């Protein structure tokens, strides 16, 4: 009996020993697994924190870019308002006429004197419209002088400005391509602009030479671009200015941005040419309709001069001639509005 108790006691102790060892080993592995899980959770939390920080930085950068775009949009409106009331010096600069304002007024005065003298020499006595006599020679000569001194020079100035702007638009995309290739090859922006000022035709040469000189003299990018935009107030130049200002403040790939801008400008040019081709028929019809009265009047004068001269020698002819001129001007204005497309 005593031997049986001893055996049972030994067996129980052995069982407890085995269970204790098993629990000890299992507890270590569970602690290790718990530690691993805790470490994984900690690592995942730090990754989520990094992702959260990255998202916050992206949101801040987007907000900063949006604020910058809003500020540049306001600045663009202010620049447009400042350019609208142009003085004569700015208009001469945009037309590419490097002359003083006093010289322009002297030329206008000479032109007005020539036209007024021509009207006085022809001895045109005036006309009668609806019983109202306009046969005052001083009034006619004064009106001719005003047209020659004020109206005709401004018309010539607008024609030269539009022609120069058209040349600038046609050459601007090539200038942007030069800047893109220069930046990709490692040249700074100022040096790329200087290359354009040396190798490009007019008017691109003069305008980019002015921009390069302003940058070289330390005027700053924003001030130099504002001066450039005042001299050439085109939408393409405005795009160029916005791209450079955004890149200088927010960073980014300048060559890629200018390359995209060059593609946009070429697409606008193609669209403009397409619209011009599609409206060419309407323009030809307007030109034919506008020239038809003068051609018919000249042909009738060549066959029966006395019949046509009734318009210029009788009061009734003066009345109908005036009505025809007014209606002709209204028709030309309407046709011009119909075929003129702003791009």
C-alpha positions, 0 to 999 in steps of 0.5 A: 500500500505504501508502495502504491501511494509512492508510485501515484505521488511520483506519477502525479509529480511527473504529470505536473512537471510536464504540464508546467514545462508545457505551459512555460514553453507555450507562454513564451511563444504566446508572448513572442507572438504577442510581441510580434503582433504589437510590433506589426501594429506599431509598424503599421501605425507609423506607416499610416502616420507617414501616409497621413503626413504625405497626404497632408503635405499634398493637400497643403501643396494643392492649396498653395498652388490654388492660392497662387493661381487665384493670386495670378488670376487677380494680377492678370485682371489688374494687368488687363485693366492697366493695359486697356487705357493705353497711351499713345507711347504704348500703342507706338511701342506695340506697333513697333514704331520707335519714334517719339510721340511728338514726331507722331503728332507732327506726321499726323499734322502734316498728313492732315494738312495734305488732305485738307489742302487736297479738298480745298484745291479740288474746290468741292462746294459741299452737298445738300441733304434734305434741304439742309445745305452743307456747302461751307468750304471751311467746315469741309476743309476742317473735317478733312483736316481732322480725318487726316490728322486724327482718324487716318493715323490711328487707323494706320497705327492699328493696322501696324499693331495687328500685323505685328501681333500676327507675326508674333503669334506665328513665331511664338511657339518656335520660341518656346521650343527653343527655350525647351531645348535649351532648358533640357540641355542644361542652359538657364532661362536667361541664356535660352531667352538670349538665344532667341533674341539673337537668332529669331526674326522680328518682332520676336528678336526685339521683344525677347532682347528686351526681356533678356536685358531686363533679366540680366540687369536684375529687374526680376522675373515678374517685373520683366514679364510684366514689361513684356506683356505690356509691350505685347498684350497677347493671350499667348504671352499671358500664358507664357507669363503664368507658366513661368511664374508658377514654376518659379514659385511652386517648382516643377519641370519647366521644359515639360510645362513650356512644351505643353504650352507650345502644343497648346499655342500650335493647336490654337493657331491651327484652330484659328487657321481652320476658322479662317478657312471655313469663313473665307467664303463668307468673307469673299461674299462680303467683299464682293457685295461691298465692292459691287455698288462702286463697280456698278457706279463706275461702269455706269459712269463709263457708259452714261456719265450724265446719268450718274452725275445726277447723284453729285449735282442735284439735291435729290441725288445728294439725299439718295447718295447719303442714304446709300452711304449710310446703309452701306456702312451699316451693311459692312459693319454687320457683315464684319461682325458676322465673319469676325471670330475672336480666338 
